[in-house]
């Protein structure tokens, strides 16, 4: 079955986001909590976490997990003491 | 018994409290685990409802598995987020891994990726601009060449399966590999495609304008 046009476009988009030093899904998981909390308070993403952003732009599974995490963190009592 | 989710409030402990209690004797550890368990049982169902109702026994299993992983990985927590947020990332991954496994359990990787070895289509039939159509064809031919000749079989499978929606963990399960390893296969494939397209004179802007 041929790849459809939408597949080609998705692939091309991912290809030109590709970097040599990408982190994998394990690396993304390790820093996802910190990344999510920074995003939720609207602060600037530090350079060290930019690779999480890059990974999420390419990996649909980590993006799905990140969105579920955001839902939970938003709905929890984020004013609770750390 | 799954608690009412309407109040998924974070247990009021500091990160240091959590670490101390989870590393302490049986009574303190047990109380901390119970607090985390109650929190996750409240928090997960609402966030996962988009995937359909989650049977109570499955939710209990997911939370139990997540807590075992938390204990196992406690030394990896670096205190850069709330402890409960870190625990939640682990629980969400465990939950979605299980839901994906169930959703894809009857799908054959061979069938999903069959035919992809010669599978580049003609560019948009509806495309009326002849120059644009010709540019699309040139790009597709280069991609076709790379997919056919430069990618390994596993790299091609990883790319095609992901494009057709199969989660990497499920590709890995069928290849006897891991999610991270499948990600690496896809990454290597994307790098080859990128360098091949660039070597043929196509850059990101040109491709965007040709397909956009």
Interface residues (C-beta under 8 A of the other chain):
Chain A: X1 X2 X3 X4 X5 X7 X8 X9 X10 X11 X12 X14 X15 X16 X18 X20 X22 X24 X25 X26 X29 X30 X31 X32 X33 X34 X36 X37 X59 X60 X61 X64 X65 X68 X69 X71 X72 X73 X75 X76 X77 X78 X80 X81 X82
Chain B: X8 X9 X10 X11 X12 X13 X14 X15 X39 X43 X44 X46 X47 X48 X76 X80 X81 X82 X83 X84 X85 X86 X88 X89 X90 X92 X93 X95 X96 X100 X114 X115 X116 X119 X120 X121 X123 X124 X139 X140 X143 X159 X160 X162 X163 X164 X167 X168 X169 X179 X180 X183 X184 X187 X190 X191 X193 X194 X197 X204 X207 X208 X211
